[in-house]
Amino acid sequence: MKPSLDLAIIGNAIIGALIDRQGRIVWNCLPRLDGDPVFCGLLAGQDEDAGIFAVEMVDLAHVEQAYVDNTAIFVTTMTDAAGNALRITDFAPRFRQFERIFRPAMLIRRVEPVAGAPRIRIRVRPRFQYGSVVPVTTHGSNHIRYQSPEMAVRLTTDAPVSYILAESAFILDGPVNLIFGIDEGLDAPIGSVARDFQERTTEYWREWVRYLSVPFEWQDAVIRAAVTLKLCSYEETGAIVAALTTSIPEVANEERNWDYRFCWLRDAYFVVHALNRLGATKTMEDFIRYITNVAALDPSGHLKPVYGILPGTKLDEWVAPGLPGYRGMGPVRVGNLAEIQTQNDSYGSVVLAGAQMFFDHRLPWRGDRSLFERLERLGTKAAAVALEPDAGLWEFRGIKRVHTHSAVMCWAACDRLAKIARSLGLEDRATYWREEAQRLRKAILDGAWNAKRNSFVESFGGEHLDASLLLLQEVGFLTPDDPRFASTVDAVERELIHGGVLWRYAREDDFGKPKNAFTICTFWYVDALVALGRKDKAREIFERLLGYRNSFGLLSEDVDPASGELWGNFPQTYSMVGLIVSAMRLSKSWEEAFWRGS
């Protein structure tokens, strides 16, 4: 069975894991989201048994899988040819304890017989150093320790250890529990710990979901997207990763393979924006804490486009020789050279993420003069670099231009700083930032508008279009009734829509022409249509996008519109953000849909 992205995610905002349609854990990094993938089967190529954690049923005939409603707990039910059945419940513990969130680097698998006497085989095959090291194994009466000189992990279980070591089949005549994580012992009964942690984790997620302000329509899709975004945050520092994986190719048999287990300031802004719309503001507060630490790394206000989830960690890019790659399509890259690129839109992303801190009265800690002054340092940098060439949001490795999106986001930084200053009663600073915003706006209107095409273009003086132009109204640079916005949307529609979805751009880049659609771009198109009052068309396209989700409601970075197959790193926060924002804009109101009986 070749790997696919029909995967489920579990996690607890410290670690995450991906589970395939056979109930195997095929991806899990320890001790945190950007760590060594001890279960790396997703990238193991033809060696399907390397780097997996499998609970296999002998004579398996049928598998059903689903999330427990409104949680990050995942259930796989297996039935054999004779009607024997078992249930695997997978989760990472997360709940409130001692007035704080308990979220250990731990995965729990509870395996229970449902009917008859199912026979199972448990295979636990971690790998270290990106697949290149098979660990040495030692064991005790209720645990197995997998170790190398650099790392050690432990499986604690009430299943027969000898059967697991030999990978022999045995009859499941009662529940067994498998607790996997960093090398720490367990000083309580295994079964009671697993049951207690499951109950408390269920309670946590249902309480978290309960307070989301979901739209009336597409509630299940939005809830699953929101939970997924939460699982892609690293709560200890406040970072938000772009995806859990590295090197899932954007398209088959090319080298567009990148490591996304880091915090892009741009992507994180979009995540914060989406969760804020749902009322989940804690992620924003954590991200501002993260940004405060990031900004302290360079007092001049210079921002990199991407940082490690632990600020200050180097992201040097290298190729992991021990992993062949997804379906053998290497290379598998670790780290990301985007760290050294110039991407000027980052300044606007941070200021926009922080702006709500000054206006949202729900927050226990509001933005103050101190936060404003920190954001001003970033604004000063934005104003200085707004009209300079950069790699742009598409991270071109061999192209530098004055990209329209980057310039507009720098304008947005100045515009929001003016509004924040006014809210704080700092009229002199409000005037200063308003004038800076006006200066940049004029330069953008002069440089990025192409009269011949009757459209804004992707770079100053250019001829080409890209999907980021759809955001001109989103960030407030143009109003929805500005005819230049409508004509730009029309131009993007003519040039970039293929197979009913939107390409990010149509021209060649460092690797040739893109062959798959970048999913977030089509959501941006949906939002632009809504802004223009074309809601029927927007709904039609949105419903088509929902059809690209995998069996568990998740999206990756890219989609092949011909086959519907998902490509690119997974699950992609950008894509899940797009789903949430578009659903909220398109949905009927609760009053309209429920009370009026529409």
N, C-alpha and C positions, 0 to 999 in steps of 0.2 A: 504494500500500500504506500504510494508515494506521498510525501508530506503535502499538506495543504494548509491554508489559513482558516479552515473551518474549525477554529479553536475557541475555547472559553478561557476567560481570565479569572483568577482568584488572587487575592492579595490583602494587604492591610496598611498600605502607605509607608511600608518599610521595605518589604519584598513583594514580588509578584511571581505568578507561575501561569503557564499556558497548558491546557489540557486538550488532547486531541479526541477524535471520534471513537477511539478505542479505549478511552479512559486513561490514557497514559499522560503523565507529566513529561512534556518534551522541552520545556524551557523554564529555568528557574536560576536566577543569579543570587549569590550570597557573598557577603552578608547584607547587601543592599541592592537596589535596583540596577546599579551600574557595575556590580561585582562580577566575579568569575562565574560563568554559567555552568554550575555543577550538573545540571540536567540540560544538555545541549543537543538532544536528539533532533530538534528542528533543523539544525545545520550540519548534521552528521552524514549527509549524502546517502550513499547506498548502505551504510552500516546502520540499519534501522534500530538495532538494539543498543547502540552506544549512547550513553547519556540520557537514559530514560528511567522513569519510575512507573512500573506497570503492575497492575493487578489484573491478571488474565484469567478468563473463565475457560475451562476445558470444554470443547465441543460448543463453543459460542455460536448462537444462531441469530440473536437479535440484541440491539443496543438502543436504549432511549436515554436522552440526556436533557437536562433543563436546570435553570437556576431555581433555587427556592425563592419565591416571590419577594421582591423588594430587598434582596440581600446580595452579597458577594459569595454566597455558598452554592456550590455546584453539585448536582446529583447525577450519577450515571447508574442506570439500571440495566443489568445484563441477564439474558435468558438463554439457556442452552436448548439443544434439540429435544431433550426429554421434558422440558418445562420447569427445570430447576432455575431459580432466580436469586440474584444478589443485588445489593445496592451499595454503591460507593459514594460517600459524602465527603467532599473536598472543601477545605477552607483554610485561611490563615487567621489566627485568632486576632480579634480586635474588639475591645470593650473598655468601659470605664472601670477603673479600679484604683482605690486610694486617691481619689480626686484627680486622676490623670488617665490618659489613654494607654492601655496595655496593648502593645503591638510587637511581640517578639519576632525575631527572624525564624519563623517556625511554620511548617505546613503540617496539617493534620488530615489523615485519610481514615475514615471510619468505614469498615467493610462489614456488612450485615447480611445474613441469609434472609431471603424474602419468601422463597418457596422451595420445598424439597431439600436435597442435600447437594448443593453446588460444589464442584471441585474447582479450586483456584491454584494459580501459580503466581508468586510474587517475585518480580525482578527489580532489584534496586541497583542501578549501574551508574553511579555518579562518575564524572570525569573532572579533572582539575586542569588549570592552565589552558583554558580554551580547547579542551578536548585532547590535549597532548599527553596527559598523565593519567594512568590508571592507578587509583589509590590502593594502598596497602590496607588490608582488612583485619581487624581484631574484633573480638566479641565477648560478651558476657551472657548472663542468663536471660536478660531482657533487652539487650541492645547490641547493635553492630556499629563499629566505629570505622570510618573511611578516612584515611589520612595520607598526607604527603608531608615533606619537610615544611611546606608553606601553609598548609591548610588542613583542617580536620572538621568533619561533620559527623553527625550521629543519627541513627535510626533507633528510637526507643519504641518497643512494641510488646504487646501481650500475645502476638502470634508466635508460633513455634519458630525460634531463631534458626534451627537447623534446616528447616524447610526453605527458609528465605536464602540462607547461604548456598544451599545446593540448587536453588531454583526448582525444587521438586513440587509436584502437585499434591494437594491435600484437601480433604473434605472440610468445608466451612460449616461447622456444626454450631457455631455461635458467633457473636460479634467479635471482631478483632480491630485493633486500633494501631495505626502507624503514625508516629510523631517524628518528623524529620526536621533537622535544622543544625545550627551551629553546635559545637561539641560541648553540650552541657547535660548533666544528669537530671533526672526527674525524681523529686523527693515526695511523690504522692502516687496513689494508685492510678495506673495508666488509663483504665477504662473510665473512671470517674472524672479524671482531668479532661479527657477528650469529650465526654458528654457535657460537662459543665462549660467548657470553652465553646462548644457548639451552641448551646442554649444562649449564652451571654453574647456571642457574636451575632446570632440571629436577632436578638433583642436590640443590639446596637444599630445594625443596619436598618431595621424596620423603623426605629425611632428617627434615624437620620433622614430616611426617605419621607417620613411622615411630615416633615416640616419643609419639604420642597414645594415651591409654588409652580406646580406643573400646569401645562395647558390642558384644556378639556380633551382635545384630540391627540392621538398618538402618545398617550401617557406611558404605556409600557416601554415604547422606544426611547422616550426622553429619560425615564428613570434608569434604564439600563445604561444609556450614554452617560448620565450624571455619575452613577456608581463607578463606571469605568474611568472617568476623569479623576475621581477621587483616588482610585487605585494607582493612577499614574503620577501622583504627588509623592514626594519624599518628605514626610512631615517633620523629621528631625531638623531640617534646615529650611523648609519652605519651598524647595525647588520643585519644578514640575517637568517631568521628562516628556519628550516628544512621542516616544513609544517605548515599549518594554524590550524591543529586540534590536539586534544589529544585523545588517547585511542581508535582509530579505530584499531581493532585487526589485527595482521599480518595474522592470520588464524582463522577460526571459532572455537569457544568454547575452546580456550586456554587462557592463561593469558599473552600473549605477547602484552600487551596494554601499550603504553608509551606516554608521553607528548612530542610532537615535536615542541612546539611553542618557541623554544630557538635557540641560535646561536651556533651550533657545528662548531668549527674552520675548521675541515676537510670538512664538507659540504659546508661551505662558500667559501673555496678555490675553490672548483669545480664550484660553481656558478660564481665567479669572472672570472675564467678561461674561461667559456663558453661565458659570456657576452663580455669579452675582444676580443674573436675571432669574435664577431659580431660588434665590434667597440663601444660598450656601456661601456666606461671606467669609467664613473662617479661612478658606483657602487663600483668599485675597490678603487677609491679614498676615498669614504665614509667608506669602510671597513677598510682601513689602519688607518683612523681616529679612528674608533672603537677599532682596535687592539692596538693603541697607549694608549688609555684609559684602556684597559684590562691589558696591560703589566705594567702599572703604579700601579696596585693593588698589585703587588708583585715584588719589585725591584730585587729580586734574579733571575728573569727570569722564574720562575715556571709557567707553563700554565695548567689550567684545560682543559678538552676536550670540555666543553660546558659552556656557560655563558648566563645569562639573557640578553634580548635585551637592558636593562639598566645595564651597567657593575656594578658589585657589588651587584646585587640583588641575594638573596639566592634562591636556587632551591629545598628546602626541599620537599621530595616526600610524598604525602598523598593521600588518597582515598576520592573522593567526594560522600557522601552517597545519595545526592539528585538526582543523575543521574544513571539510570539502565545500560546505555551503549548502544553502537551500536547494534541494534536488541536484546537488553537485555543482551549482552555479556560483562558484566563488568569484572573487576572493571574499573572505570573511575579514572585515576591517574592525579594528578596535581603536577607539579614539576618533577625533574628527578634525580635519584641517580647517574647517570653517572657523575654528577658534582664532586663526590668524588673519581671517579676511576682514575687510572693511565693509560693514553693512549698516548704513547710517539710520535705517528705520528703527534700530534698537532703542534709540533715545525716546522717540515718540511712544514706543510700546511701553516703556517703563513709566513714563509720565501719565499716560492714559490709564495704566493699571493702578497707579497711586491716586488718581484724581478723585475716585469715588470715596476715598478715605475722608475727604473734606466735606462731602455733601450727604452722606448716608447716615441718617440719625439713628439707625438700628445698631450701629457699631459701638461697643463699649469703649473703644479707644479711637478717637477721631484724629484726623490730620491736624497738625499744629504748625507753628512757625518753624520749628526745628525740621520737620519733614519737608516743609515747603523749601527751606534753604537747601536741603540736600537735593531736592528735585531741581532747584534752580541751577545747580552746578551742571546737571545733565542738560538742562535747557540751554545753557550758555554754549555747551559743546554742540548741541543740535543746531543752534543758530549759525555757528561757525562752519559746520560741515555740510549743511543742507544742500548746497549747490556744487558739491565736489563729487567726482566719480567714485563709485563703489561697486561691489559685486552684486548688490541688489538682494531682494528677498529670495530669489531663486538660486542664490549662492553660486553664480558662475565662477568657475575656477580660472578661466582664461579671458574673461571679458570684464572691462570696467567702463561704466558710463555714468552720467548723471541720471539716475533712475527716478522716474516720476514718483513711484510709491515711496521711495526713501525720502525725497524732498517733501512730499505731502506729510509724512509722519513727523518730520522735523517741524514743519509748520504746525501740526497738531500739538506738539510739545509746547510750543510758544503760546498757542491759542489757549490751551488748558491752564498753563501757568498764569495767564492774564485773568482767567476766571477764578482760579484759586486765590490769587492775590486780592481780587475784589472781595471774595467771600471773607477774607481775613482782615479787610479794611485797610489794605496796603495799597492805596491809590497810586502812589508813585511807581511801584513795581507793576501794578496792573497796566498803567500807561506804557511802561517800557516794553512789556511783553506783548501788548496789543500792537505796538508799532513794529516790533520784530515780526510778528505774525503777518502783518500787512505787507511788509517788505518781501517776505518769502512768498506770500500768495501772489503778488504781482509777478515775481520772477517765474513762478510755476506756470501761471497763465500765459506768460509770454513764451516760455521755453518748451512747454509740454503740449501745447495745443497745435494740432496740424490742420490748418484750414482746408488743405486739399482733401484730406480724408474726412473732414468734418467730425473730428474725434480727437480726444487726448491720445497720446501715444506713450509707449513704455519708457522712453528716455528723451531727454531734451534734444530737439532737432531731429528726432528719429522718424521712422516710417512704420515701425512695427507696433503691434498691440500685444498686451498680455492681460491675464485675468485680474491682476491687482487693480486695474482701472475701475473695476466694478465697486471698489471700496471708496471711491471718491465721495460718494454720498454718505457712506457708513461712518466715516470719521468726521463728517461735517464740513469738508472742503467745498462741496457743492450741495445745494438744496435739491430735493427730488424734482421740483418743477423747473429747474434750470435746463433749458433746451440742450445745453452742451452735455449734460448727463445722459439724457435720453438718446442723443445721437451717438454717444460713446458706447452705450449699452448695445445699441443696434449694430454698431461696427464690430464689437466683440462677438456678438451673436453670429454675424455673417462669417467671420473669419475663424473662430475658435471652436465652434460646436461641431462635433463629429460623432455620429452614432447616438445622438441625444444627450451627450455629456460634453463637458467643456475641457479643452486642453488648456494648460497654463500659458502656453505660447505655441506658435506654429513653426517658428524658424529653427534652424540648427543651433545647437549649443556645443559645449565641449565634447559631447559624445554623439553628435548627430541629432536628428529630429526625434522628439518624444514620440513614443508609440502607444502609451497608455494615458488615460485621463487622470488628472490629479483631483481627487474627489472633492476637496474643500472648494475648489473653483466653481463646481456646479452648484454647490450650496450658495456661494456668493452670487451667482447668477439668479438663483431663486429669490434671494433677498433683494436684489436690484429690481427684479420684476415686481415684487410686492411694493417697493417704494414708488414705482411708476404706476401703480394701480392695476397691474396686469395679473391679478390673483388667480384667475382660472388657469392660466398657462403655468404660473408658478406652482400651483398645487399638482398639476399633472407631472411636472418634472420632479417635484419633491417625492411623489409616490413612486416614481421610477427609481429614484435614488434609494429609497427604503428597500426596494427589491434587491439591491446589491449587497445588503447586509448578509453576514453569514448566518448559520443556523441559530446563533445565540445573540443576534442583534448587534454585532460588532462590525466595524469597518477598518480596513487598513488604509494606507496612504493613496494607493492607485487602484484603478479598475480597468480591465480590458472590456471595452463596451461590446465587442463582438461575442465574447464568451461569457461575460459577467464574472470572470474569475478575479479574485482579489490579488493584488501584488503590492510590494512595498512593506515597510516596517509596520508592526502590528502590536496592539491596537493603536491606531494613529489618533492622537488627541485632537489634532486639527479637524479630522473628519467627524469625530463625535461632537465636537463643538458646533460644527456646521449643522448637524442634525438638530441639536437643541435649539439653536437660534432660529433656524428656518421654521421649525415646528411651532415655536412660540409666536412667530409673526403671522403664520398662516392659520393657526387654529381659531375656530370660533371661540368666543368668550364663554365662560361658564354660564353667564346669564342668558346669552343668546341660545346656547346649545341645550341647556338643561331646563332652566326655569321657564323659558318661552317654548320649550318643546320642539325646537327646530331640528 
